[in-house]
Amino acid sequence: MKKLATLLVIGVVAFMYSCGPSAKELEEKRIADSIRVADSLAMVQAEQQRVADSIAKAQDEKKIADSIAHQDSIKKGLIKGAKKHAKK
């Protein structure tokens, strides 16, 4: 009976081991995971670049708006413009 139980346990362990993924399947899964991580990193970097571009565009638009507002203030006489240097 002891030999039968031992043989049965060895058989079950061998059967469970053979049901696991093969080396080829494990390698394919590792490659797929690497590709997924690389794609995720690329998406994050693209989003960071989009945000940086958006911030730069907003800053440029603010500079233009400030310049227009400054010129309007000069025209309305609210502030004085910069003195121009006379050429000799």
C-alpha positions in Angstrom: 0.0 0.0 0.0 2.9 2.3 0.8 4.5 1.7 -2.6 1.2 2.4 -4.3 0.7 5.6 -2.5 4.3 6.7 -3.2 3.8 5.8 -6.9 0.5 7.7 -7.0 2.1 10.8 -5.5 5.0 10.7 -8.0 2.5 10.2 -10.8 0.5 13.2 -9.7 3.6 15.4 -9.3 4.8 14.4 -12.8 1.4 15.1 -14.2 1.2 18.5 -12.6 4.7 19.4 -13.8 3.8 18.4 -17.4 0.8 20.6 -17.4 2.8 23.8 -16.8 3.9 26.2 -19.6 6.8 25.1 -21.8 10.1 27.0 -22.1 8.9 28.3 -25.5 5.6 29.6 -24.0 7.5 31.2 -21.1 9.8 33.0 -23.6 6.9 34.2 -25.7 5.2 35.5 -22.6 8.4 37.3 -21.5 8.7 38.9 -24.9 5.1 40.0 -25.0 5.4 41.5 -21.5 8.6 43.4 -22.6 6.7 44.8 -25.7 3.8 45.8 -23.5 6.1 47.6 -21.1 7.9 49.4 -23.9 4.6 50.5 -25.5 3.4 51.8 -22.1 6.6 53.8 -21.6 6.3 55.2 -25.1 2.7 56.3 -24.4 3.8 58.0 -21.2 6.6 59.8 -22.9 4.2 60.9 -25.7 1.8 62.3 -23.1 4.6 64.1 -21.3 5.7 65.7 -24.6 2.1 66.7 -25.4 1.7 68.3 -22.0 5.1 70.2 -22.4 4.1 71.4 -25.9 0.7 72.5 -24.6 2.4 74.5 -21.8 4.9 76.1 -24.2 2.0 77.1 -26.5 0.0 78.6 -23.6 3.1 80.6 -22.5 3.6 81.9 -26.1 -0.1 82.9 -26.3 0.2 84.7 -22.9 3.3 86.6 -24.2 1.4 87.7 -27.3 -1.6 88.7 -25.2 0.6 90.6 -22.8 2.3 92.4 -25.6 -1.1 93.4 -27.2 -2.3 94.6 -23.8 0.8 96.6 -23.3 0.5 98.3 -26.7 -3.2 99.1 -26.0 -2.3 100.6 -22.6 0.3 102.8 -24.4 -2.3 103.9 -27.0 -4.8 104.7 -24.3 -2.2 106.8 -22.4 -2.4 104.6 -19.3 1.3 104.0 -19.4 4.3 105.6 -21.2 6.1 103.8 -23.9 9.8 103.2 -23.8 11.9 106.2 -24.9 13.5 105.8 -28.3 17.1 106.7 -28.6 17.9 109.3 -31.3 20.5 108.4 -33.9 23.4 110.7 -34.5 
